[in-house]
Each structure stands twice: as structure tokens, then as C-alpha cells.
Amino acid sequence: MFLLLEDNDVILMDKIVALVRHEGMTIITGRDNLAGKSVFTPATLYRRSSRLISRQNQKFKFKPERRQIERAEPKQH
């Protein structure tokens, strides 16, 4: 999943270590010296990113695979 920042910049969520709200900004820290700032709150960043994924899934008609869960038969004594 990606985190959508301002100006349609994105960061791969696997690279993010922390989102910290400080003085009206969200500071983004991550692996490999990743650093960034956003005026959006962490909750807003999440909603924007979720909407982007939803739109892309609808555009490509992506349907997650549903798997059947096999239940273990109860042991008979």
C-alpha cells in the first residue's frame, strides 16, 4: 500500500517507520533515511490513500480472491 502525500507524491508503506504530528505538520520517518513532511494529519493521509486504492480497484475491476476456509471435522470419540 502507498501513502499519498501532497502533489500526488507517494511513499511505499513498507518503508515508513513512524508518522508524528508536530506543530501542525506530520513528520514521516522511515527506513533508508526516508524523511518527509505533510500538512495532512495521519488520519487524512490514510483516507486519501485508501480512496486512491479503491478508485484503482474499481477502474481495473479488481476483486480480491475469496478463499474457502476448510473447517476441521470434529473428532469422534
PyMOL Python script that loads the backbone (N, CA, C, O; Angstrom):
from pymol import cmd

cmd.read_pdbstr("""\
ATOM      1  N   MET A   1       0.842  -1.165   0.000  1.00  0.00           N
ATOM      2  CA  MET A   1       0.000   0.000   0.000  1.00  0.00           C
ATOM      3  C   MET A   1       0.889   1.230   0.000  1.00  0.00           C
ATOM      4  O   MET A   1       2.018   1.208   0.490  1.00  0.00           O
ATOM      5  N   PHE A   2       0.356   2.296  -0.558  1.00  0.00           N
ATOM      6  CA  PHE A   2       1.092   3.541  -0.653  1.00  0.00           C
ATOM      7  C   PHE A   2       0.443   4.609   0.205  1.00  0.00           C
ATOM      8  O   PHE A   2      -0.765   4.584   0.441  1.00  0.00           O
ATOM      9  N   LEU A   3       1.258   5.550   0.673  1.00  0.00           N
ATOM     10  CA  LEU A   3       0.762   6.706   1.392  1.00  0.00           C
ATOM     11  C   LEU A   3       0.812   7.872   0.421  1.00  0.00           C
ATOM     12  O   LEU A   3       1.886   8.238  -0.056  1.00  0.00           O
ATOM     13  N   LEU A   4      -0.344   8.460   0.124  1.00  0.00           N
ATOM     14  CA  LEU A   4      -0.449   9.547  -0.849  1.00  0.00           C
ATOM     15  C   LEU A   4      -0.229  10.880  -0.153  1.00  0.00           C
ATOM     16  O   LEU A   4      -0.994  11.252   0.737  1.00  0.00           O
ATOM     17  N   LEU A   5       0.804  11.597  -0.551  1.00  0.00           N
ATOM     18  CA  LEU A   5       1.129  12.900   0.027  1.00  0.00           C
ATOM     19  C   LEU A   5       0.600  14.016  -0.880  1.00  0.00           C
ATOM     20  O   LEU A   5      -0.129  13.757  -1.838  1.00  0.00           O
ATOM     21  N   GLU A   6       0.973  15.245  -0.568  1.00  0.00           N
ATOM     22  CA  GLU A   6       0.584  16.369  -1.423  1.00  0.00           C
ATOM     23  C   GLU A   6       1.202  16.214  -2.805  1.00  0.00           C
ATOM     24  O   GLU A   6       2.185  15.496  -2.987  1.00  0.00           O
ATOM     25  N   ASP A   7       0.614  16.895  -3.763  1.00  0.00           N
ATOM     26  CA  ASP A   7       1.123  16.892  -5.145  1.00  0.00           C
ATOM     27  C   ASP A   7       1.254  15.491  -5.726  1.00  0.00           C
ATOM     28  O   ASP A   7       2.094  15.254  -6.595  1.00  0.00           O
ATOM     29  N   ASN A   8       0.429  14.560  -5.254  1.00  0.00           N
ATOM     30  CA  ASN A   8       0.405  13.182  -5.741  1.00  0.00           C
ATOM     31  C   ASN A   8       1.725  12.443  -5.581  1.00  0.00           C
ATOM     32  O   ASN A   8       1.994  11.489  -6.310  1.00  0.00           O
ATOM     33  N   ASP A   9       2.554  12.879  -4.628  1.00  0.00           N
ATOM     34  CA  ASP A   9       3.743  12.110  -4.274  1.00  0.00           C
ATOM     35  C   ASP A   9       3.292  10.929  -3.431  1.00  0.00           C
ATOM     36  O   ASP A   9       2.338  11.042  -2.661  1.00  0.00           O
ATOM     37  N   VAL A  10       3.965   9.806  -3.570  1.00  0.00           N
ATOM     38  CA  VAL A  10       3.600   8.613  -2.805  1.00  0.00           C
ATOM     39  C   VAL A  10       4.832   8.015  -2.137  1.00  0.00           C
ATOM     40  O   VAL A  10       5.956   8.157  -2.620  1.00  0.00           O
ATOM     41  N   ILE A  11       4.590   7.345  -1.016  1.00  0.00           N
ATOM     42  CA  ILE A  11       5.643   6.617  -0.308  1.00  0.00           C
ATOM     43  C   ILE A  11       5.111   5.216  -0.051  1.00  0.00           C
ATOM     44  O   ILE A  11       3.964   5.042   0.359  1.00  0.00           O
ATOM     45  N   LEU A  12       5.932   4.244  -0.289  1.00  0.00           N
ATOM     46  CA  LEU A  12       5.567   2.855  -0.027  1.00  0.00           C
ATOM     47  C   LEU A  12       5.454   2.654   1.481  1.00  0.00           C
ATOM     48  O   LEU A  12       6.382   2.972   2.225  1.00  0.00           O
ATOM     49  N   MET A  13       4.312   2.123   1.931  1.00  0.00           N
ATOM     50  CA  MET A  13       4.057   1.969   3.367  1.00  0.00           C
ATOM     51  C   MET A  13       5.103   1.087   4.049  1.00  0.00           C
ATOM     52  O   MET A  13       5.401   1.291   5.226  1.00  0.00           O
ATOM     53  N   ASP A  14       5.657   0.123   3.341  1.00  0.00           N
ATOM     54  CA  ASP A  14       6.667  -0.756   3.931  1.00  0.00           C
ATOM     55  C   ASP A  14       7.916   0.005   4.369  1.00  0.00           C
ATOM     56  O   ASP A  14       8.668  -0.469   5.221  1.00  0.00           O
ATOM     57  N   LYS A  15       8.138   1.180   3.790  1.00  0.00           N
ATOM     58  CA  LYS A  15       9.325   1.974   4.108  1.00  0.00           C
ATOM     59  C   LYS A  15       9.115   2.888   5.310  1.00  0.00           C
ATOM     60  O   LYS A  15      10.086   3.393   5.875  1.00  0.00           O
ATOM     61  N   ILE A  16       7.849   3.112   5.716  1.00  0.00           N
ATOM     62  CA  ILE A  16       7.552   4.065   6.786  1.00  0.00           C
ATOM     63  C   ILE A  16       7.700   3.410   8.142  1.00  0.00           C
ATOM     64  O   ILE A  16       7.211   2.304   8.374  1.00  0.00           O
ATOM     65  N   VAL A  17       8.389   4.117   9.043  1.00  0.00           N
ATOM     66  CA  VAL A  17       8.565   3.646  10.408  1.00  0.00           C
ATOM     67  C   VAL A  17       7.615   4.374  11.342  1.00  0.00           C
ATOM     68  O   VAL A  17       7.037   3.754  12.235  1.00  0.00           O
ATOM     69  N   ALA A  18       7.437   5.707  11.152  1.00  0.00           N
ATOM     70  CA  ALA A  18       6.580   6.473  12.064  1.00  0.00           C
ATOM     71  C   ALA A  18       5.990   7.690  11.365  1.00  0.00           C
ATOM     72  O   ALA A  18       6.602   8.278  10.473  1.00  0.00           O
ATOM     73  N   LEU A  19       4.787   8.051  11.794  1.00  0.00           N
ATOM     74  CA  LEU A  19       4.142   9.309  11.424  1.00  0.00           C
ATOM     75  C   LEU A  19       3.945  10.062  12.730  1.00  0.00           C
ATOM     76  O   LEU A  19       3.268   9.570  13.632  1.00  0.00           O
ATOM     77  N   VAL A  20       4.528  11.248  12.842  1.00  0.00           N
ATOM     78  CA  VAL A  20       4.459  12.015  14.078  1.00  0.00           C
ATOM     79  C   VAL A  20       3.875  13.385  13.773  1.00  0.00           C
ATOM     80  O   VAL A  20       4.350  14.086  12.880  1.00  0.00           O
ATOM     81  N   ARG A  21       2.843  13.762  14.520  1.00  0.00           N
ATOM     82  CA  ARG A  21       2.225  15.073  14.351  1.00  0.00           C
ATOM     83  C   ARG A  21       2.975  16.063  15.235  1.00  0.00           C
ATOM     84  O   ARG A  21       3.080  15.855  16.443  1.00  0.00           O
ATOM     85  N   HIS A  22       3.504  17.151  14.640  1.00  0.00           N
ATOM     86  CA  HIS A  22       4.285  18.135  15.388  1.00  0.00           C
ATOM     87  C   HIS A  22       4.098  19.514  14.767  1.00  0.00           C
ATOM     88  O   HIS A  22       4.381  19.724  13.588  1.00  0.00           O
ATOM     89  N   GLU A  23       3.616  20.445  15.580  1.00  0.00           N
ATOM     90  CA  GLU A  23       3.449  21.842  15.163  1.00  0.00           C
ATOM     91  C   GLU A  23       2.709  21.983  13.839  1.00  0.00           C
ATOM     92  O   GLU A  23       3.151  22.704  12.945  1.00  0.00           O
ATOM     93  N   GLY A  24       1.592  21.296  13.722  1.00  0.00           N
ATOM     94  CA  GLY A  24       0.749  21.427  12.533  1.00  0.00           C
ATOM     95  C   GLY A  24       1.234  20.668  11.313  1.00  0.00           C
ATOM     96  O   GLY A  24       0.644  20.787  10.239  1.00  0.00           O
ATOM     97  N   MET A  25       2.276  19.903  11.455  1.00  0.00           N
ATOM     98  CA  MET A  25       2.808  19.109  10.344  1.00  0.00           C
ATOM     99  C   MET A  25       2.864  17.648  10.762  1.00  0.00           C
ATOM    100  O   MET A  25       2.986  17.341  11.948  1.00  0.00           O
ATOM    101  N   THR A  26       2.775  16.747   9.786  1.00  0.00           N
ATOM    102  CA  THR A  26       3.014  15.334  10.041  1.00  0.00           C
ATOM    103  C   THR A  26       4.407  15.026   9.520  1.00  0.00           C
ATOM    104  O   THR A  26       4.693  15.183   8.333  1.00  0.00           O
ATOM    105  N   ILE A  27       5.260  14.588  10.419  1.00  0.00           N
ATOM    106  CA  ILE A  27       6.627  14.222  10.067  1.00  0.00           C
ATOM    107  C   ILE A  27       6.630  12.731   9.758  1.00  0.00           C
ATOM    108  O   ILE A  27       6.142  11.925  10.549  1.00  0.00           O
ATOM    109  N   ILE A  28       7.180  12.371   8.606  1.00  0.00           N
ATOM    110  CA  ILE A  28       7.219  10.979   8.161  1.00  0.00           C
ATOM    111  C   ILE A  28       8.670  10.518   8.220  1.00  0.00           C
ATOM    112  O   ILE A  28       9.541  11.092   7.565  1.00  0.00           O
ATOM    113  N   THR A  29       8.922   9.483   9.008  1.00  0.00           N
ATOM    114  CA  THR A  29      10.264   8.928   9.081  1.00  0.00           C
ATOM    115  C   THR A  29      10.216   7.476   8.647  1.00  0.00           C
ATOM    116  O   THR A  29       9.209   6.789   8.818  1.00  0.00           O
ATOM    117  N   GLY A  30      11.316   7.026   8.086  1.00  0.00           N
ATOM    118  CA  GLY A  30      11.319   5.659   7.593  1.00  0.00           C
ATOM    119  C   GLY A  30      12.704   5.099   7.424  1.00  0.00           C
ATOM    120  O   GLY A  30      13.705   5.703   7.807  1.00  0.00           O
ATOM    121  N   ARG A  31      12.727   3.928   6.841  1.00  0.00           N
ATOM    122  CA  ARG A  31      13.986   3.226   6.581  1.00  0.00           C
ATOM    123  C   ARG A  31      14.757   3.925   5.472  1.00  0.00           C
ATOM    124  O   ARG A  31      14.203   4.735   4.728  1.00  0.00           O
ATOM    125  N   ASP A  32      16.013   3.610   5.375  1.00  0.00           N
ATOM    126  CA  ASP A  32      16.877   4.125   4.309  1.00  0.00           C
ATOM    127  C   ASP A  32      16.894   5.655   4.272  1.00  0.00           C
ATOM    128  O   ASP A  32      16.893   6.256   3.198  1.00  0.00           O
ATOM    129  N   ASN A  33      16.910   6.283   5.462  1.00  0.00           N
ATOM    130  CA  ASN A  33      16.948   7.746   5.584  1.00  0.00           C
ATOM    131  C   ASN A  33      15.752   8.442   4.946  1.00  0.00           C
ATOM    132  O   ASN A  33      15.847   9.597   4.531  1.00  0.00           O
ATOM    133  N   LEU A  34      14.639   7.741   4.868  1.00  0.00           N
ATOM    134  CA  LEU A  34      13.418   8.334   4.336  1.00  0.00           C
ATOM    135  C   LEU A  34      12.907   9.378   5.322  1.00  0.00           C
ATOM    136  O   LEU A  34      12.796   9.107   6.517  1.00  0.00           O
ATOM    137  N   ALA A  35      12.598  10.559   4.824  1.00  0.00           N
ATOM    138  CA  ALA A  35      12.028  11.610   5.659  1.00  0.00           C
ATOM    139  C   ALA A  35      11.110  12.461   4.791  1.00  0.00           C
ATOM    140  O   ALA A  35      11.375  12.683   3.609  1.00  0.00           O
ATOM    141  N   GLY A  36      10.040  12.926   5.392  1.00  0.00           N
ATOM    142  CA  GLY A  36       9.127  13.779   4.654  1.00  0.00           C
ATOM    143  C   GLY A  36       8.214  14.525   5.600  1.00  0.00           C
ATOM    144  O   GLY A  36       8.179  14.248   6.799  1.00  0.00           O
ATOM    145  N   LYS A  37       7.477  15.474   5.052  1.00  0.00           N
ATOM    146  CA  LYS A  37       6.531  16.257   5.829  1.00  0.00           C
ATOM    147  C   LYS A  37       5.236  16.357   5.053  1.00  0.00           C
ATOM    148  O   LYS A  37       5.215  16.266   3.826  1.00  0.00           O
ATOM    149  N   SER A  38       4.157  16.547   5.793  1.00  0.00           N
ATOM    150  CA  SER A  38       2.853  16.725   5.171  1.00  0.00           C
ATOM    151  C   SER A  38       2.024  17.648   6.048  1.00  0.00           C
ATOM    152  O   SER A  38       2.146  17.625   7.273  1.00  0.00           O
ATOM    153  N   VAL A  39       1.188  18.456   5.427  1.00  0.00           N
ATOM    154  CA  VAL A  39       0.271  19.289   6.203  1.00  0.00           C
ATOM    155  C   VAL A  39      -0.940  18.487   6.649  1.00  0.00           C
ATOM    156  O   VAL A  39      -1.670  18.913   7.544  1.00  0.00           O
ATOM    157  N   PHE A  40      -1.162  17.331   6.036  1.00  0.00           N
ATOM    158  CA  PHE A  40      -2.301  16.487   6.391  1.00  0.00           C
ATOM    159  C   PHE A  40      -2.015  15.719   7.678  1.00  0.00           C
ATOM    160  O   PHE A  40      -0.868  15.399   7.989  1.00  0.00           O
ATOM    161  N   THR A  41      -3.094  15.428   8.425  1.00  0.00           N
ATOM    162  CA  THR A  41      -2.957  14.588   9.623  1.00  0.00           C
ATOM    163  C   THR A  41      -2.751  13.139   9.172  1.00  0.00           C
ATOM    164  O   THR A  41      -3.082  12.797   8.037  1.00  0.00           O
ATOM    165  N   PRO A  42      -2.214  12.291  10.041  1.00  0.00           N
ATOM    166  CA  PRO A  42      -2.069  10.877   9.679  1.00  0.00           C
ATOM    167  C   PRO A  42      -3.395  10.239   9.253  1.00  0.00           C
ATOM    168  O   PRO A  42      -3.418   9.431   8.325  1.00  0.00           O
ATOM    169  N   ALA A  43      -4.509  10.597   9.925  1.00  0.00           N
ATOM    170  CA  ALA A  43      -5.818  10.033   9.558  1.00  0.00           C
ATOM    171  C   ALA A  43      -6.225  10.473   8.155  1.00  0.00           C
ATOM    172  O   ALA A  43      -6.778   9.677   7.395  1.00  0.00           O
ATOM    173  N   THR A  44      -5.960  11.723   7.806  1.00  0.00           N
ATOM    174  CA  THR A  44      -6.288  12.215   6.461  1.00  0.00           C
ATOM    175  C   THR A  44      -5.420  11.538   5.413  1.00  0.00           C
ATOM    176  O   THR A  44      -5.904  11.189   4.336  1.00  0.00           O
ATOM    177  N   LEU A  45      -4.147  11.350   5.719  1.00  0.00           N
ATOM    178  CA  LEU A  45      -3.266  10.644   4.781  1.00  0.00           C
ATOM    179  C   LEU A  45      -3.782   9.233   4.514  1.00  0.00           C
ATOM    180  O   LEU A  45      -3.780   8.766   3.375  1.00  0.00           O
ATOM    181  N   TYR A  46      -4.224   8.562   5.573  1.00  0.00           N
ATOM    182  CA  TYR A  46      -4.774   7.213   5.430  1.00  0.00           C
ATOM    183  C   TYR A  46      -6.023   7.222   4.540  1.00  0.00           C
ATOM    184  O   TYR A  46      -6.143   6.399   3.632  1.00  0.00           O
ATOM    185  N   ARG A  47      -6.955   8.155   4.800  1.00  0.00           N
ATOM    186  CA  ARG A  47      -8.188   8.220   3.996  1.00  0.00           C
ATOM    187  C   ARG A  47      -7.888   8.512   2.528  1.00  0.00           C
ATOM    188  O   ARG A  47      -8.472   7.890   1.641  1.00  0.00           O
ATOM    189  N   ARG A  48      -6.991   9.444   2.269  1.00  0.00           N
ATOM    190  CA  ARG A  48      -6.637   9.774   0.874  1.00  0.00           C
ATOM    191  C   ARG A  48      -6.038   8.560   0.172  1.00  0.00           C
ATOM    192  O   ARG A  48      -6.367   8.273  -0.980  1.00  0.00           O
ATOM    193  N   SER A  49      -5.160   7.854   0.872  1.00  0.00           N
ATOM    194  CA  SER A  49      -4.517   6.677   0.284  1.00  0.00           C
ATOM    195  C   SER A  49      -5.534   5.566   0.041  1.00  0.00           C
ATOM    196  O   SER A  49      -5.486   4.895  -0.990  1.00  0.00           O
ATOM    197  N   SER A  50      -6.449   5.369   0.982  1.00  0.00           N
ATOM    198  CA  SER A  50      -7.484   4.338   0.829  1.00  0.00           C
ATOM    199  C   SER A  50      -8.390   4.634  -0.356  1.00  0.00           C
ATOM    200  O   SER A  50      -8.754   3.731  -1.109  1.00  0.00           O
ATOM    201  N   ARG A  51      -8.753   5.907  -0.518  1.00  0.00           N
ATOM    202  CA  ARG A  51      -9.595   6.285  -1.666  1.00  0.00           C
ATOM    203  C   ARG A  51      -8.886   6.032  -2.989  1.00  0.00           C
ATOM    204  O   ARG A  51      -9.502   5.571  -3.950  1.00  0.00           O
ATOM    205  N   LEU A  52      -7.594   6.333  -3.039  1.00  0.00           N
ATOM    206  CA  LEU A  52      -6.824   6.089  -4.264  1.00  0.00           C
ATOM    207  C   LEU A  52      -6.850   4.609  -4.620  1.00  0.00           C
ATOM    208  O   LEU A  52      -7.061   4.247  -5.777  1.00  0.00           O
ATOM    209  N   ILE A  53      -6.637   3.762  -3.630  1.00  0.00           N
ATOM    210  CA  ILE A  53      -6.642   2.318  -3.885  1.00  0.00           C
ATOM    211  C   ILE A  53      -8.029   1.861  -4.325  1.00  0.00           C
ATOM    212  O   ILE A  53      -8.145   1.048  -5.242  1.00  0.00           O
ATOM    213  N   SER A  54      -9.074   2.365  -3.691  1.00  0.00           N
ATOM    214  CA  SER A  54     -10.445   1.995  -4.062  1.00  0.00           C
ATOM    215  C   SER A  54     -10.743   2.385  -5.503  1.00  0.00           C
ATOM    216  O   SER A  54     -11.319   1.604  -6.261  1.00  0.00           O
ATOM    217  N   ARG A  55     -10.344   3.607  -5.876  1.00  0.00           N
ATOM    218  CA  ARG A  55     -10.579   4.062  -7.262  1.00  0.00           C
ATOM    219  C   ARG A  55      -9.836   3.183  -8.252  1.00  0.00           C
ATOM    220  O   ARG A  55     -10.383   2.821  -9.294  1.00  0.00           O
ATOM    221  N   GLN A  56      -8.585   2.833  -7.934  1.00  0.00           N
ATOM    222  CA  GLN A  56      -7.814   1.991  -8.841  1.00  0.00           C
ATOM    223  C   GLN A  56      -8.420   0.598  -8.952  1.00  0.00           C
ATOM    224  O   GLN A  56      -8.465   0.021 -10.039  1.00  0.00           O
ATOM    225  N   ASN A  57      -8.887   0.056  -7.829  1.00  0.00           N
ATOM    226  CA  ASN A  57      -9.515  -1.266  -7.864  1.00  0.00           C
ATOM    227  C   ASN A  57     -10.776  -1.245  -8.710  1.00  0.00           C
ATOM    228  O   ASN A  57     -11.032  -2.194  -9.451  1.00  0.00           O
ATOM    229  N   GLN A  58     -11.575  -0.178  -8.617  1.00  0.00           N
ATOM    230  CA  GLN A  58     -12.790  -0.072  -9.420  1.00  0.00           C
ATOM    231  C   GLN A  58     -12.447   0.116 -10.893  1.00  0.00           C
ATOM    232  O   GLN A  58     -13.104  -0.444 -11.770  1.00  0.00           O
ATOM    233  N   LYS A  59     -11.426   0.899 -11.150  1.00  0.00           N
ATOM    234  CA  LYS A  59     -11.022   1.169 -12.531  1.00  0.00           C
ATOM    235  C   LYS A  59     -10.609  -0.117 -13.243  1.00  0.00           C
ATOM    236  O   LYS A  59     -10.939  -0.328 -14.410  1.00  0.00           O
ATOM    237  N   PHE A  60      -9.889  -0.963 -12.529  1.00  0.00           N
ATOM    238  CA  PHE A  60      -9.419  -2.204 -13.126  1.00  0.00           C
ATOM    239  C   PHE A  60     -10.286  -3.406 -12.752  1.00  0.00           C
ATOM    240  O   PHE A  60      -9.965  -4.551 -13.073  1.00  0.00           O
ATOM    241  N   LYS A  61     -11.393  -3.113 -12.065  1.00  0.00           N
ATOM    242  CA  LYS A  61     -12.339  -4.143 -11.658  1.00  0.00           C
ATOM    243  C   LYS A  61     -11.645  -5.265 -10.897  1.00  0.00           C
ATOM    244  O   LYS A  61     -11.908  -6.449 -11.111  1.00  0.00           O
ATOM    245  N   PHE A  62     -10.757  -4.858 -10.008  1.00  0.00           N
ATOM    246  CA  PHE A  62     -10.029  -5.825  -9.188  1.00  0.00           C
ATOM    247  C   PHE A  62     -10.960  -6.368  -8.124  1.00  0.00           C
ATOM    248  O   PHE A  62     -11.623  -5.615  -7.411  1.00  0.00           O
ATOM    249  N   LYS A  63     -10.998  -7.675  -8.030  1.00  0.00           N
ATOM    250  CA  LYS A  63     -11.786  -8.317  -6.989  1.00  0.00           C
ATOM    251  C   LYS A  63     -10.856  -9.227  -6.200  1.00  0.00           C
ATOM    252  O   LYS A  63     -10.270 -10.162  -6.748  1.00  0.00           O
ATOM    253  N   PRO A  64     -10.726  -8.943  -4.901  1.00  0.00           N
ATOM    254  CA  PRO A  64      -9.844  -9.813  -4.114  1.00  0.00           C
ATOM    255  C   PRO A  64     -10.315 -11.255  -4.148  1.00  0.00           C
ATOM    256  O   PRO A  64     -11.512 -11.540  -4.174  1.00  0.00           O
ATOM    257  N   GLU A  65      -9.357 -12.141  -4.148  1.00  0.00           N
ATOM    258  CA  GLU A  65      -9.674 -13.565  -4.178  1.00  0.00           C
ATOM    259  C   GLU A  65     -10.289 -13.983  -2.850  1.00  0.00           C
ATOM    260  O   GLU A  65      -9.762 -13.660  -1.786  1.00  0.00           O
ATOM    261  N   ARG A  66     -11.386 -14.688  -2.915  1.00  0.00           N
ATOM    262  CA  ARG A  66     -12.001 -15.211  -1.701  1.00  0.00           C
ATOM    263  C   ARG A  66     -11.624 -16.670  -1.576  1.00  0.00           C
ATOM    264  O   ARG A  66     -11.733 -17.445  -2.527  1.00  0.00           O
ATOM    265  N   ARG A  67     -11.191 -17.020  -0.419  1.00  0.00           N
ATOM    266  CA  ARG A  67     -10.787 -18.401  -0.196  1.00  0.00           C
ATOM    267  C   ARG A  67     -11.764 -19.067   0.751  1.00  0.00           C
ATOM    268  O   ARG A  67     -12.263 -18.460   1.699  1.00  0.00           O
ATOM    269  N   GLN A  68     -12.017 -20.307   0.473  1.00  0.00           N
ATOM    270  CA  GLN A  68     -12.860 -21.093   1.361  1.00  0.00           C
ATOM    271  C   GLN A  68     -12.021 -21.526   2.556  1.00  0.00           C
ATOM    272  O   GLN A  68     -10.892 -21.992   2.406  1.00  0.00           O
ATOM    273  N   ILE A  69     -12.580 -21.369   3.713  1.00  0.00           N
ATOM    274  CA  ILE A  69     -11.899 -21.823   4.917  1.00  0.00           C
ATOM    275  C   ILE A  69     -12.380 -23.238   5.200  1.00  0.00           C
ATOM    276  O   ILE A  69     -13.569 -23.491   5.395  1.00  0.00           O
ATOM    277  N   GLU A  70     -11.443 -24.126   5.216  1.00  0.00           N
ATOM    278  CA  GLU A  70     -11.804 -25.507   5.488  1.00  0.00           C
ATOM    279  C   GLU A  70     -11.837 -25.711   6.992  1.00  0.00           C
ATOM    280  O   GLU A  70     -10.876 -25.417   7.703  1.00  0.00           O
ATOM    281  N   ARG A  71     -12.938 -26.208   7.446  1.00  0.00           N
ATOM    282  CA  ARG A  71     -13.085 -26.451   8.874  1.00  0.00           C
ATOM    283  C   ARG A  71     -12.722 -27.893   9.183  1.00  0.00           C
ATOM    284  O   ARG A  71     -13.083 -28.825   8.463  1.00  0.00           O
ATOM    285  N   ALA A  72     -12.007 -28.036  10.262  1.00  0.00           N
ATOM    286  CA  ALA A  72     -11.617 -29.384  10.684  1.00  0.00           C
ATOM    287  C   ALA A  72     -12.848 -30.130  11.188  1.00  0.00           C
ATOM    288  O   ALA A  72     -13.676 -29.579  11.914  1.00  0.00           O
ATOM    289  N   GLU A  73     -12.947 -31.363  10.797  1.00  0.00           N
ATOM    290  CA  GLU A  73     -14.064 -32.199  11.266  1.00  0.00           C
ATOM    291  C   GLU A  73     -13.839 -32.515  12.742  1.00  0.00           C
ATOM    292  O   GLU A  73     -12.721 -32.833  13.147  1.00  0.00           O
ATOM    293  N   PRO A  74     -14.899 -32.427  13.544  1.00  0.00           N
ATOM    294  CA  PRO A  74     -14.740 -32.768  14.960  1.00  0.00           C
ATOM    295  C   PRO A  74     -14.384 -34.248  15.109  1.00  0.00           C
ATOM    296  O   PRO A  74     -14.897 -35.112  14.398  1.00  0.00           O
ATOM    297  N   LYS A  75     -13.514 -34.495  16.031  1.00  0.00           N
ATOM    298  CA  LYS A  75     -13.095 -35.879  16.276  1.00  0.00           C
ATOM    299  C   LYS A  75     -14.218 -36.621  16.974  1.00  0.00           C
ATOM    300  O   LYS A  75     -14.840 -36.124  17.912  1.00  0.00           O
ATOM    301  N   GLN A  76     -14.452 -37.810  16.491  1.00  0.00           N
ATOM    302  CA  GLN A  76     -15.482 -38.638  17.120  1.00  0.00           C
ATOM    303  C   GLN A  76     -14.808 -39.597  18.090  1.00  0.00           C
ATOM    304  O   GLN A  76     -13.807 -40.238  17.769  1.00  0.00           O
ATOM    305  N   HIS A  77     -15.375 -39.676  19.268  1.00  0.00           N
ATOM    306  CA  HIS A  77     -14.747 -40.496  20.307  1.00  0.00           C
ATOM    307  C   HIS A  77     -15.339 -41.866  20.312  1.00  0.00           C
ATOM    308  O   HIS A  77     -14.942 -42.708  21.118  1.00  0.00           O
TER     309      HIS A  77
END
""", "prot")
cmd.dss("prot")
cmd.show_as("cartoon", "prot")
cmd.util.cbc("prot")
cmd.orient("prot")
